[in-house]
């Protein structure tokens, strides 16, 4: 697990804020570790599962479009995307990853809603017990880190908005 201290709900975050978590179903058992750790850390911060909407998508490529629609809806303080993109030797997984990262950056810049990524592209992932065990643990850490980044980013933007408004 993460070595960071548990996040706490910042005092300037309203109780009604909602969050979205979009996860790819490829390698679902691994990706779900990030989701579960995200939900646990958010609960530690006082944000229960009733305030977090979960969305499944086929793969990483579909995350940005869902994130864009969710961000534009005005319902969410932040949108998190999670996926495991592996090199299967057929397509340029690094190019796919760059596209997803750039698209998520565009979503947050265009909408003002933070997008947090727990999407990873190991260069040498293989379907054997040791790699699976490593990435199951790794994604749990990344889910915790995504929750911390989510809370810190939303709180920081709210403080910035307050400063700019005064």
C-alpha positions as CSV (number, residue, x, y, z in Angstrom):
1,X,0.0,0.0,0.0
2,X,0.9,3.6,-0.3
3,X,3.2,5.1,2.3
4,X,1.4,8.5,2.3
5,X,-0.8,9.4,5.2
6,X,-4.6,9.1,4.7
7,X,-6.3,11.9,3.0
8,X,-8.8,13.8,5.0
9,X,-11.8,15.8,3.7
10,X,-10.5,19.4,3.4
11,X,-12.6,21.8,5.3
12,X,-13.4,23.9,2.2
13,X,-14.9,20.9,0.2
14,X,-18.7,21.0,0.3
15,X,-20.3,17.8,1.6
16,X,-22.3,17.2,-1.7
17,X,-19.4,16.9,-4.1
18,X,-19.6,13.9,-6.4
19,X,-16.8,12.1,-8.2
20,X,-16.7,9.7,-11.2
21,X,-14.4,6.7,-11.7
22,X,-14.1,5.3,-15.2
23,X,-12.4,1.9,-15.5
24,X,-11.4,-0.3,-18.4
25,X,-12.6,-3.8,-18.4
26,X,-9.5,-5.3,-20.0
27,X,-7.6,-6.9,-17.2
28,X,-10.5,-6.1,-14.9
29,X,-9.2,-8.0,-12.0
30,X,-6.1,-5.8,-11.9
31,X,-7.8,-2.5,-12.7
32,X,-10.4,-3.1,-10.1
33,X,-7.7,-3.0,-7.5
34,X,-7.3,0.7,-8.3
35,X,-11.0,1.2,-8.0
36,X,-11.3,-0.6,-4.7
37,X,-8.3,1.3,-3.2
38,X,-9.7,4.6,-4.5
39,X,-13.1,3.9,-2.9
40,X,-11.4,3.0,0.4
41,X,-9.2,6.1,0.5
42,X,-12.2,8.3,-0.4
43,X,-14.2,6.7,2.4
44,X,-11.3,7.4,4.8
45,X,-11.7,11.1,3.8
46,X,-15.4,11.0,4.5
47,X,-16.7,10.5,0.9
48,X,-18.7,7.4,0.7
49,X,-19.6,5.2,-2.3
50,X,-22.9,7.0,-2.7
51,X,-21.0,10.0,-3.9
52,X,-18.8,8.2,-6.4
53,X,-20.3,7.0,-9.7
54,X,-18.5,4.0,-11.4
55,X,-18.4,3.6,-15.1
56,X,-17.0,0.6,-17.1
57,X,-15.5,1.1,-20.6
58,X,-14.0,-1.5,-23.0
59,X,-10.4,-0.1,-22.8
60,X,-8.2,2.9,-22.1
61,X,-9.1,4.5,-25.5
62,X,-12.7,5.0,-24.4
63,X,-11.9,6.7,-21.1
64,X,-11.4,10.3,-22.4
65,X,-14.8,10.5,-24.2
66,X,-16.6,9.3,-21.0
67,X,-14.5,11.7,-18.9
68,X,-15.5,14.5,-21.2
69,X,-19.2,13.9,-21.0
70,X,-19.0,13.4,-17.3
71,X,-17.0,16.6,-16.8
72,X,-19.4,18.6,-19.1
73,X,-22.4,17.4,-17.1
74,X,-21.5,19.7,-14.2
75,X,-22.2,16.8,-11.7
76,X,-18.6,15.9,-10.8
77,X,-15.8,17.6,-9.0
78,X,-13.3,15.3,-10.6
79,X,-13.2,12.3,-13.0
80,X,-10.7,9.5,-12.5
81,X,-9.7,7.1,-15.3
82,X,-8.0,3.7,-14.7
83,X,-6.7,1.1,-17.2
84,X,-3.9,-1.3,-17.8
85,X,-2.5,-1.0,-21.4
86,X,-0.2,-3.9,-22.3
87,X,2.1,-4.4,-25.3
88,X,0.5,-7.2,-27.2
89,X,2.8,-6.7,-30.2
90,X,0.0,-5.7,-32.5
91,X,-0.4,-2.0,-32.1
92,X,1.8,0.9,-30.7
93,X,0.6,0.8,-27.1
94,X,2.9,3.8,-26.3
95,X,1.1,5.9,-28.9
96,X,-2.2,4.8,-27.5
97,X,-1.1,5.9,-24.1
98,X,0.1,9.3,-25.3
99,X,-3.2,9.8,-27.0
100,X,-5.2,8.9,-23.8
101,X,-3.0,11.2,-21.6
102,X,-3.3,14.1,-24.1
103,X,-7.1,13.6,-24.4
104,X,-7.5,13.6,-20.6
105,X,-5.4,16.7,-20.3
106,X,-7.6,18.4,-23.0
107,X,-10.8,17.3,-21.0
108,X,-9.6,19.0,-17.9
109,X,-8.4,22.2,-19.7
110,X,-11.5,22.5,-21.7
111,X,-14.0,21.9,-18.9
112,X,-12.1,23.0,-15.7
113,X,-12.9,19.6,-14.1
114,X,-9.8,17.8,-12.9
115,X,-9.0,14.4,-14.5
116,X,-6.9,12.0,-12.6
117,X,-5.2,9.0,-14.3
118,X,-4.4,5.6,-12.9
119,X,-3.5,4.2,-16.3
120,X,-0.3,2.3,-16.7
121,X,1.6,0.8,-19.6
122,X,4.2,-1.8,-18.5
123,X,6.7,-2.5,-21.2
124,X,7.1,-6.2,-20.3
125,X,3.8,-7.4,-18.9
126,X,3.3,-11.1,-19.3
127,X,0.3,-13.2,-18.3
128,X,2.1,-15.1,-15.6
129,X,1.6,-15.3,-11.8
130,X,4.5,-13.0,-10.8
131,X,3.5,-10.1,-13.2
132,X,-0.2,-10.4,-12.2
133,X,0.7,-10.4,-8.5
134,X,2.9,-7.4,-8.9
135,X,0.3,-5.4,-10.8
136,X,-2.5,-6.3,-8.5
137,X,-0.5,-4.7,-5.7
138,X,0.7,-1.8,-7.9
139,X,-2.8,-0.9,-8.9
140,X,-4.0,-0.8,-5.3
141,X,-1.2,1.8,-4.6
142,X,-2.2,3.8,-7.7
143,X,-5.9,3.8,-6.6
144,X,-4.9,5.3,-3.3
145,X,-2.7,7.8,-4.9
146,X,-5.5,8.7,-7.4
147,X,-7.9,9.4,-4.5
148,X,-5.3,11.6,-2.7
149,X,-4.6,13.5,-6.0
150,X,-8.3,13.9,-6.5
151,X,-9.0,15.4,-3.1
152,X,-5.9,17.6,-3.1
153,X,-6.6,18.9,-6.6
154,X,-10.3,19.7,-6.0
155,X,-9.4,21.4,-2.7
156,X,-6.6,23.4,-4.3
157,X,-8.8,24.6,-7.2
158,X,-11.5,25.7,-4.7
159,X,-9.0,27.7,-2.8
160,X,-7.6,29.2,-6.0
161,X,-11.2,30.1,-7.1
162,X,-11.7,31.9,-3.7
163,X,-8.5,33.9,-4.1
164,X,-9.3,34.9,-7.6
165,X,-12.9,35.9,-6.7
166,X,-11.7,38.3,-3.9
